[in-house]
Amino acid sequence: ILVGGENVYCSEVEAVLQAHPAVVQVAVFGLPNALLGEVAAAAVVLRPPPTPAAASAASEAELLGWCRERLAHYKVPAK
């Protein structure tokens, strides 16, 4: 993925997301962006909650925060 002239390797972003304990499976891909050319996006499958009444194991904000702590800002998925 070419984000504003910077290379983003899907496998690197996938490895960071896969390391989150709530993530079962992830796929990262590029989406067109008028300003940057492309941005990263991620499709994530989460582990089921421990009980049917419990909330999801991780929110989108939590996963993005996880990525921000471990990746350069341009590599963090936009969606």
VOPAGU-2260 file (C-alpha; in pm, 1 decimal, decimal comma):
REM VOPAGU-2260
SITE   aa  ch    i         X         Y         Z
SITE  ILE   A    0       0,0       0,0       0,0
SITE  LEU   A    1     141,4     339,5     -93,9
SITE  VAL   A    2      25,1     597,3     163,5
SITE  GLY   A    3     135,0     948,0      69,4
SITE  GLY   A    4     452,7     811,1     -88,2
SITE  GLU   A    5     533,2     579,9     205,2
SITE  ASN   A    6     523,3     201,0     171,3
SITE  VAL   A    7     297,6      13,3     410,6
SITE  TYR   A    8     337,1    -363,1     408,8
SITE  CYS   A    9      12,2    -546,1     480,3
SITE  SER   A   10     195,1    -829,7     654,8
SITE  GLU   A   11     351,9    -587,9     907,2
SITE  VAL   A   12      15,9    -433,8    1002,4
SITE  GLU   A   13    -148,5    -777,3    1010,7
SITE  ALA   A   14     121,0    -907,4    1248,0
SITE  VAL   A   15      60,8    -619,1    1490,2
SITE  LEU   A   16    -316,0    -670,5    1489,7
SITE  GLN   A   17    -280,9   -1049,6    1513,8
SITE  ALA   A   18     -76,1   -1002,2    1832,8
SITE  HIS   A   19    -378,5    -847,9    2008,4
SITE  PRO   A   20    -533,6   -1112,5    2236,5
SITE  ALA   A   21    -888,1   -1049,4    2107,9
SITE  VAL   A   22    -802,5   -1097,2    1739,7
SITE  VAL   A   23    -854,8   -1433,1    1570,1
SITE  GLN   A   24    -795,1   -1336,0    1209,2
SITE  VAL   A   25    -706,9   -1018,5    1018,1
SITE  ALA   A   26    -660,5    -900,8     659,5
SITE  VAL   A   27    -512,4    -561,7     568,5
SITE  PHE   A   28    -564,8    -402,6     227,6
SITE  GLY   A   29    -546,3     -66,1      56,3
SITE  LEU   A   30    -836,3     166,1     -15,5
SITE  PRO   A   31    -823,2     461,7    -254,7
SITE  ASN   A   32    -786,2     803,9     -91,5
SITE  ALA   A   33    -805,7    1135,9    -278,1
SITE  LEU   A   34    -543,5    1305,8     -58,8
SITE  LEU   A   35    -291,5    1025,9      11,9
SITE  GLY   A   36    -341,3     796,6    -287,8
SITE  GLU   A   37    -422,9     499,4     -66,1
SITE  VAL   A   38    -486,0     427,0     301,2
SITE  ALA   A   39    -467,9     100,4     493,7
SITE  ALA   A   40    -787,0     -72,9     600,9
SITE  ALA   A   41    -827,3    -385,6     811,7
SITE  ALA   A   42   -1093,4    -654,6     831,5
SITE  VAL   A   43   -1075,3    -816,1    1175,0
SITE  VAL   A   44   -1241,3   -1124,9    1323,0
SITE  LEU   A   45   -1260,0   -1108,4    1701,8
SITE  ARG   A   46   -1283,3   -1388,7    1953,9
SITE  PRO   A   47   -1636,9   -1436,2    2080,1
SITE  PRO   A   48   -1715,1   -1273,3    2415,9
SITE  PRO   A   49   -1672,5   -1499,2    2720,2
SITE  THR   A   50   -2048,4   -1498,7    2782,9
SITE  PRO   A   51   -2338,6   -1417,1    2548,9
SITE  ALA   A   52   -2427,7   -1110,7    2756,9
SITE  ALA   A   53   -2069,6    -975,3    2760,9
SITE  ALA   A   54   -1949,5    -701,8    2530,1
SITE  SER   A   55   -1715,0    -771,0    2240,7
SITE  ALA   A   56   -1358,3    -859,1    2331,5
SITE  ALA   A   57   -1218,0    -539,0    2173,3
SITE  SER   A   58   -1354,1    -217,7    2026,8
SITE  GLU   A   59   -1237,3     -44,9    1710,2
SITE  ALA   A   60   -1085,2     231,0    1924,1
SITE  GLU   A   61    -892,3     -23,1    2130,3
SITE  LEU   A   62    -750,6    -192,5    1820,0
SITE  LEU   A   63    -652,5     140,8    1664,9
SITE  GLY   A   64    -483,9     243,1    1990,4
SITE  TRP   A   65    -297,6     -89,5    1990,5
SITE  CYS   A   66    -173,6     -11,6    1638,1
SITE  ARG   A   67     -78,8     348,2    1723,6
SITE  GLU   A   68     145,3     221,8    2004,1
SITE  ARG   A   69     327,3     -16,8    1771,1
SITE  LEU   A   70     326,1     134,9    1421,7
SITE  ALA   A   71     419,3     460,5    1250,6
SITE  HIS   A   72     116,6     689,3    1217,0
SITE  TYR   A   73      83,2     637,8     841,2
SITE  LYS   A   74      67,4     258,5     887,1
SITE  VAL   A   75    -229,9     262,0    1127,1
SITE  PRO   A   76    -545,0     147,1     944,0
SITE  ALA   A   77    -784,4     427,6     856,8
SITE  LYS   A   78   -1083,2     191,4     860,8
